[in-house]
Amino acid sequence: MNAIEQLRIFSLFFIIGLFLGLLFTIFKEFRKNFKLLNSKILVDIQDLVFLGISGFAFLKSVVIFNDGTLRFYIFFATILGFLNFMLTLSEGCAIILHVFLNTVFKLFKVLRRRDDFK
């Protein structure tokens, strides 16, 4: 594998790390916005679901993009992409998700009240 191919693989897994950071932010915002999901058991279940989804996505990406060959730089690129997202974009995405989820939640409340009057 030449250097150009390795750089392409590194870039792809950096982007995958960014997506995993976005997925983590989504899980975190669901946990914040829906207080009933904050029991210890449900938090553990959410963590296991995140682990399963991210592990599957990572391993499937290794098979698709690198013929199933694990290299150190793949782990490094994924972790670097995840950390980059968490340190730079996570707060902005969290605010957007918070506003979106609150709007959807309020809309469901209004629609439920309308159905109660019928």
C-alpha atoms as one frame of an Amber mdcrd trajectory, in Angstrom:
protein
   0.000   0.000   0.000   1.511   3.306  -1.052   1.480   6.592   0.840  -1.374
   8.102  -1.211  -3.617   5.122  -0.424  -2.711   5.339   3.258  -3.541   9.060
   3.282  -6.912   8.299   1.660  -7.668   5.649   4.298  -6.526   8.001   7.086
  -8.842  10.743   5.774 -11.806   8.374   5.506 -11.384   7.168   9.070 -10.923
  10.727  10.309 -14.341  11.490   8.779 -15.767   8.329  10.366 -14.467   9.614
  13.713 -16.315  12.886  13.087 -19.539  10.975  12.453 -19.033   8.926  15.612
 -18.616  12.193  17.520 -21.894  13.418  16.053 -23.587  10.166  17.053 -22.246
  10.535  20.592 -23.544  14.113  20.748 -26.986  12.930  19.619 -27.065  10.290
  22.370 -25.900  12.876  24.913 -28.611  15.357  23.907 -31.335  12.716  24.072
 -30.159  11.951  27.590 -30.278  15.652  28.545 -33.650  16.432  26.963 -35.571
  13.405  28.125 -35.100  13.279  31.875 -36.958   9.972  32.179 -34.061   8.337
  30.340 -31.617   9.237  33.130 -31.978   6.144  35.284 -28.738   4.239  35.750
 -29.988   1.177  33.871 -31.233   3.192  30.888 -27.974   5.143  30.714 -26.090
   1.840  30.669 -28.365   0.562  27.901 -27.799   3.745  25.889 -24.047   3.345
  26.330 -24.233  -0.257  25.115 -26.324   0.797  22.105 -23.776   3.516  21.259
 -20.932   1.014  21.666 -22.705  -1.469  19.401 -23.526   1.059  16.688 -20.097
   2.686  16.705 -18.263  -0.652  16.866 -20.310  -2.039  13.993 -19.806   1.125
  11.926 -16.057   1.091  12.580 -15.566  -2.584  11.757 -17.821  -2.412   8.708
 -15.815   0.586   7.495 -12.557  -1.325   7.980 -13.932  -4.160   5.848 -15.310
  -1.853   3.142 -12.483   0.677   2.846  -9.400  -1.307   3.879 -10.261  -4.913
   3.001 -10.503  -5.836   6.674  -6.913  -4.909   7.461  -6.490  -3.136  10.800
  -3.638  -0.678  11.046  -2.602   1.606  13.902  -3.180   4.741  11.848  -6.831
   3.730  11.329  -7.443   3.768  15.090  -5.444   6.983  15.395  -7.415   8.711
  12.618 -10.771   7.645  14.078  -9.865   8.813  17.580  -8.447  12.052  16.175
 -11.659  12.705  14.209 -13.810  11.927  17.262 -11.762  14.229  19.513 -11.719
  16.952  16.866 -15.512  16.861  16.692 -15.919  16.818  20.471 -13.553  19.757
  20.978 -14.763  21.960  18.121 -18.210  21.135  16.749 -19.937  19.313  19.586
 -21.236  22.392  21.433 -22.756  23.931  18.305 -24.403  20.676  17.301 -25.636
  20.172  20.866 -27.343  23.579  20.810 -28.985  22.845  17.460 -30.121  19.398
  18.627 -31.414  20.846  21.900 -33.536  23.441  20.101 -34.774  20.851  17.594
 -35.687  18.266  20.247 -37.424  20.868  22.427 -39.435  22.075  19.432 -40.471
  18.536  18.518 -41.336  17.759  22.145 -43.491  20.904  22.434 -45.182  20.103
  19.124 -46.101  16.634  20.395 -47.477  18.179  23.604 -49.672  20.558  21.597
 -50.875  17.782  19.310 -51.642  15.537  22.278 -53.684  18.323  23.926 -55.630
  18.824  20.690 -56.463  15.125  20.611 -57.645  15.254  24.252 -60.322  17.829
  23.356 -61.850  15.706  20.589
